[in-house]
């Protein structure tokens, strides 16, 4: 039902756009576009028809919006939990979100002991 109401709202909105685009802003409208329109419906009747169609379509959009609000699918307030056939894998130690605490930085490697320094040359007493 909700989809039908939404489709009807879109159709009515498109019709309303068409009716508004046909009208002229200062009152000429459809009657000024066609020379023979005065002989068929009359100038005053054409503007009256477009105005009535505009108000009818606008009120129809309001009514369809209210109907759409009542027929909208309801959101579920219950949360569903997926059950697994096997037990869940154990989580590593960490915080409540399942992430582990960052590992402590590794201690910097101590430089290797330098090779023995060459012995100082024996002083030659000559």
Backbone as CSV, one residue per row, in Angstrom:
resi,resn,N_x,N_y,N_z,CA_x,CA_y,CA_z,C_x,C_y,C_z
1,UNK,0.821,-1.192,0.000,0.000,0.000,0.000,0.871,1.264,0.000
2,UNK,1.942,1.212,0.774,2.829,2.369,0.876,3.447,2.708,-0.470
3,UNK,3.853,1.697,-1.215,4.466,1.921,-2.534,3.451,2.558,-3.484
4,UNK,2.211,2.118,-3.425,1.164,2.674,-4.291,0.959,4.158,-3.973
5,UNK,0.941,4.495,-2.699,0.737,5.891,-2.301,1.913,6.751,-2.770
6,UNK,3.126,6.233,-2.661,4.301,6.991,-3.103,4.270,7.199,-4.620
7,UNK,3.893,6.162,-5.365,3.813,6.291,-6.827,2.753,7.318,-7.213
8,UNK,1.607,7.289,-6.536,0.562,8.279,-6.818,1.047,9.701,-6.486
9,UNK,1.790,9.842,-5.416,2.311,11.156,-5.050,3.259,11.689,-6.113
10,UNK,4.101,10.823,-6.646,5.039,11.252,-7.694,4.276,11.654,-8.959
11,UNK,3.256,10.885,-9.328,2.469,11.216,-10.523,1.761,12.564,-10.349
12,UNK,1.158,12.765,-9.184,0.464,14.031,-8.927,1.454,15.188,-8.921
13,UNK,2.641,14.979,-8.383,3.653,16.042,-8.365,4.076,16.412,-9.784
14,UNK,4.240,15.412,-10.646,4.602,15.699,-12.033,3.481,16.452,-12.758
15,UNK,2.239,16.065,-12.501,1.109,16.795,-13.096,1.063,18.241,-12.598
16,UNK,1.332,18.428,-11.317,1.333,19.782,-10.763,2.441,20.635,-11.393
17,UNK,3.592,20.031,-11.601,4.678,20.761,-12.272,4.240,21.172,-13.674
18,UNK,3.600,20.277,-14.397,3.126,20.595,-15.744,2.103,21.705,-15.753
19,UNK,1.151,21.661,-14.827,0.105,22.690,-14.758,0.726,24.052,-14.430
20,UNK,1.664,24.070,-13.519,2.281,25.341,-13.139,3.109,25.911,-14.294
21,UNK,3.772,25.039,-15.036,4.571,25.528,-16.163,3.697,26.044,-17.309
22,UNK,2.485,25.543,-17.436,1.579,26.025,-18.484,1.123,27.447,-18.179
23,UNK,0.949,27.741,-16.904,0.447,29.050,-16.523,1.492,30.122,-16.766
24,UNK,1.010,31.295,-17.056,1.895,32.441,-17.211,1.874,33.213,-15.896
25,UNK,2.986,33.797,-15.531,3.091,34.418,-14.215,2.150,35.603,-14.022
26,UNK,1.860,36.373,-15.064,1.010,37.555,-14.910,-0.403,37.336,-15.415
27,UNK,-0.833,36.096,-15.513,-2.239,35.850,-15.817,-2.562,35.444,-17.225
28,UNK,-1.666,35.591,-18.196,-1.982,35.226,-19.576,-2.209,33.736,-19.715
29,UNK,-1.258,32.961,-19.338,-1.371,31.516,-19.281,-1.665,30.872,-20.616
30,UNK,-2.415,29.812,-20.556,-2.726,28.992,-21.718,-3.528,29.771,-22.762
31,UNK,-4.391,30.652,-22.309,-5.235,31.379,-23.252,-4.437,32.309,-24.160
32,UNK,-3.321,32.832,-23.699,-2.537,33.732,-24.530,-1.628,32.965,-25.492
33,UNK,-1.415,31.711,-25.279,-0.534,30.916,-26.130,-1.232,30.462,-27.413
34,UNK,-2.507,30.276,-27.337,-3.247,29.770,-28.489,-4.280,30.810,-28.918
35,UNK,-4.265,31.142,-30.196,-5.185,32.168,-30.687,-6.634,31.730,-30.651
36,UNK,-6.900,30.458,-30.898,-8.286,29.986,-30.939,-8.831,29.545,-29.606
37,UNK,-8.096,29.711,-28.543,-8.557,29.241,-27.245,-9.768,30.030,-26.765
38,UNK,-9.868,31.271,-27.159,-11.016,32.071,-26.743,-12.317,31.573,-27.331
39,UNK,-12.264,30.969,-28.517,-13.495,30.491,-29.129,-13.930,29.154,-28.545
40,UNK,-13.017,28.403,-27.981,-13.383,27.087,-27.439,-13.843,27.201,-26.000
41,UNK,-12.999,27.752,-25.138,-13.331,27.787,-23.718,-13.482,29.205,-23.182
42,UNK,-12.945,30.135,-23.836,-12.978,31.498,-23.324,-11.755,31.750,-22.465
43,UNK,-11.303,32.979,-22.466,-10.085,33.338,-21.735,-10.281,33.127,-20.243
44,UNK,-11.371,33.581,-19.727,-11.601,33.504,-18.289,-11.743,32.056,-17.833
45,UNK,-12.383,31.219,-18.636,-12.584,29.827,-18.251,-11.268,29.050,-18.254
46,UNK,-10.366,29.370,-19.150,-9.080,28.675,-19.200,-8.282,28.955,-17.941
47,UNK,-8.194,30.215,-17.538,-7.457,30.557,-16.322,-8.125,29.956,-15.097
48,UNK,-9.438,29.928,-15.093,-10.166,29.344,-13.975,-9.881,27.843,-13.881
49,UNK,-9.854,27.157,-15.030,-9.572,25.725,-15.036,-8.166,25.442,-14.510
50,UNK,-7.171,26.208,-14.971,-5.797,25.989,-14.521,-5.643,26.265,-13.031
51,UNK,-6.331,27.289,-12.534,-6.256,27.595,-11.111,-6.897,26.493,-10.278
52,UNK,-8.041,26.000,-10.728,-8.710,24.911,-10.006,-7.875,23.628,-10.038
53,UNK,-7.258,23.357,-11.179,-6.417,22.165,-11.290,-5.202,22.279,-10.372
54,UNK,-4.631,23.465,-10.272,-3.473,23.674,-9.400,-3.846,23.428,-7.943
55,UNK,-4.940,24.015,-7.501,-5.356,23.849,-6.106,-5.756,22.405,-5.809
56,UNK,-6.396,21.765,-6.766,-6.794,20.368,-6.564,-5.579,19.463,-6.444
57,UNK,-4.612,19.629,-7.326,-3.412,18.796,-7.276,-2.583,19.077,-6.022
58,UNK,-2.507,20.332,-5.612,-1.763,20.676,-4.399,-2.414,20.055,-3.169
59,UNK,-3.729,20.113,-3.079,-4.408,19.503,-1.931,-4.308,17.980,-1.980
60,UNK,-4.286,17.409,-3.179,-4.132,15.964,-3.317,-2.746,15.515,-2.834
61,UNK,-1.725,16.316,-3.070,-0.389,15.990,-2.570,-0.372,16.010,-1.044
62,UNK,-1.058,16.965,-0.443,-1.114,17.031,1.022,-1.800,15.789,1.582
63,UNK,-2.933,15.409,0.985,-3.666,14.235,1.453,-2.829,12.972,1.273
64,UNK,-2.173,12.830,0.129,-1.343,11.652,-0.108,-0.143,11.605,0.845
65,UNK,0.370,12.739,1.231,1.479,12.772,2.188,1.042,12.270,3.561
66,UNK,-0.142,12.667,3.979,-0.674,12.196,5.264,-0.946,10.694,5.208
67,UNK,-1.524,10.233,4.107,-1.798,8.799,3.946,-0.484,8.020,3.929
68,UNK,0.526,8.549,3.287,1.833,7.877,3.241,2.436,7.776,4.639
69,UNK,2.236,8.795,5.466,2.763,8.756,6.830,2.098,7.654,7.647
70,UNK,0.811,7.404,7.420,0.106,6.362,8.162,0.369,4.961,7.622
71,UNK,0.672,4.844,6.347,0.896,3.518,5.774,2.369,3.141,5.728
72,UNK,3.240,4.008,6.201,4.669,3.734,6.183,4.971,2.524,7.064
73,UNK,5.869,1.652,6.607,6.229,0.505,7.441,6.837,0.973,8.761
74,UNK,6.451,0.305,9.825,6.925,0.686,11.153,8.319,0.137,11.380
75,UNK,9.129,0.898,12.079,10.489,0.457,12.416,10.407,-0.506,13.587
76,UNK,11.201,-1.535,13.554,11.221,-2.510,14.624,12.008,-1.952,15.803
77,UNK,11.435,-2.071,17.008,12.138,-1.587,18.189,12.958,-2.687,18.828
78,UNK,12.742,-3.915,18.413,13.498,-5.029,18.970,14.758,-5.237,18.153
79,UNK,15.809,-5.571,18.847,17.037,-5.887,18.134,17.135,-7.395,18.014
80,UNK,17.552,-7.839,16.889,17.693,-9.277,16.682,19.158,-9.644,16.798
81,UNK,19.377,-10.777,17.384,20.732,-11.260,17.567,20.883,-12.529,16.759
82,UNK,21.899,-12.586,15.972,22.146,-13.793,15.196,22.741,-14.855,16.099
83,UNK,22.209,-16.033,15.987,22.789,-17.131,16.754,23.667,-17.929,15.829
84,UNK,24.736,-18.427,16.388,25.663,-19.204,15.598,25.588,-20.650,16.059
85,UNK,25.831,-21.573,15.141,25.774,-22.986,15.465,26.938,-23.385,16.366
86,UNK,28.052,-22.758,16.196,29.211,-23.064,17.033,29.466,-21.915,17.972
87,UNK,30.224,-22.198,18.975,30.548,-21.148,19.942,31.424,-20.105,19.264
88,UNK,31.250,-18.868,19.624,32.082,-17.831,19.007,33.536,-17.993,19.426
89,UNK,34.391,-17.555,18.554,35.824,-17.624,18.842,36.134,-16.692,19.997
90,UNK,37.029,-17.114,20.878,37.355,-16.241,22.017,38.021,-14.962,21.533
91,UNK,37.640,-13.896,22.166,38.190,-12.593,21.820,39.489,-12.378,22.582
92,UNK,40.475,-11.779,21.950,41.697,-11.463,22.693,41.387,-10.421,23.754
93,UNK,42.214,-10.384,24.763,41.998,-9.422,25.833,42.013,-8.028,25.242
94,UNK,41.085,-7.247,25.643,41.018,-5.896,25.103,39.860,-5.163,25.733
95,UNK,39.417,-4.135,25.094,38.325,-3.356,25.648,36.982,-3.959,25.232
96,UNK,35.893,-3.290,25.555,34.561,-3.817,25.314,34.177,-3.883,23.846
97,UNK,34.915,-3.244,22.977,34.570,-3.238,21.566,35.285,-4.339,20.798
98,UNK,36.050,-5.178,21.486,36.701,-6.291,20.837,38.029,-5.940,20.200
99,UNK,38.489,-4.749,20.427,39.784,-4.399,19.856,40.833,-4.606,20.924
100,UNK,41.977,-4.979,20.522,43.033,-5.218,21.493,43.779,-3.928,21.756
101,UNK,44.364,-3.882,22.916,45.146,-2.704,23.274,46.416,-2.708,22.431
102,UNK,46.902,-1.562,22.090,48.118,-1.540,21.277,49.270,-2.168,22.054
103,UNK,50.079,-2.889,21.331,51.233,-3.543,21.960,52.234,-2.491,22.400
104,UNK,52.937,-2.827,23.474,53.956,-1.901,23.959,55.065,-1.828,22.919
105,UNK,55.607,-0.673,22.720,56.679,-0.585,21.725,57.875,-1.417,22.174
106,UNK,58.487,-2.017,21.209,59.647,-2.855,21.507,60.782,-1.975,22.003
107,UNK,61.522,-2.517,22.943,62.654,-1.756,23.480,63.697,-1.626,22.379
108,UNK,64.291,-0.477,22.288,65.292,-0.325,21.229,66.450,-1.292,21.470
109,UNK,66.934,-1.818,20.396,68.049,-2.766,20.505,69.282,-2.021,20.977
110,UNK,69.949,-2.624,21.906,71.169,-1.983,22.381,72.262,-2.267,21.379
111,UNK,73.036,-1.295,21.103,74.092,-1.533,20.115,75.056,-2.589,20.644
112,UNK,75.552,-3.338,19.717,76.495,-4.388,20.100,77.716,-3.737,20.743
113,UNK,78.257,-4.467,21.656,79.443,-3.923,22.320,80.527,-3.728,21.273
114,UNK,81.130,-2.600,21.290,82.153,-2.375,20.273,83.308,-3.381,20.461
115,UNK,83.875,-3.687,19.358,85.014,-4.616,19.425,86.061,-3.997,20.324
116,UNK,86.824,-4.839,20.871,87.816,-4.287,21.791,88.670,-3.271,21.074
117,UNK,88.842,-2.226,21.761,89.678,-1.183,21.180,91.109,-1.678,21.117
118,UNK,91.762,-1.347,20.074,93.168,-1.806,19.997,93.957,-1.280,21.190
119,UNK,94.758,-2.098,21.643,95.550,-1.710,22.809,96.478,-0.565,22.426
120,UNK,96.679,0.253,23.363,97.559,1.390,23.081,98.965,0.843,22.811
121,UNK,99.567,1.379,21.811,100.904,0.865,21.489,101.840,1.050,22.697
122,UNK,102.546,0.056,22.873,103.507,0.148,23.993,104.535,1.205,23.685
123,UNK,104.759,1.957,24.639,105.734,2.997,24.368,107.119,2.350,24.295
124,UNK,107.708,2.681,23.298,109.047,2.105,23.122,110.087,3.062,23.705
125,UNK,110.691,2.606,24.659,111.707,3.442,25.256,113.043,3.027,24.655
126,UNK,113.469,3.715,23.847,114.744,3.398,23.226,115.749,4.413,23.538
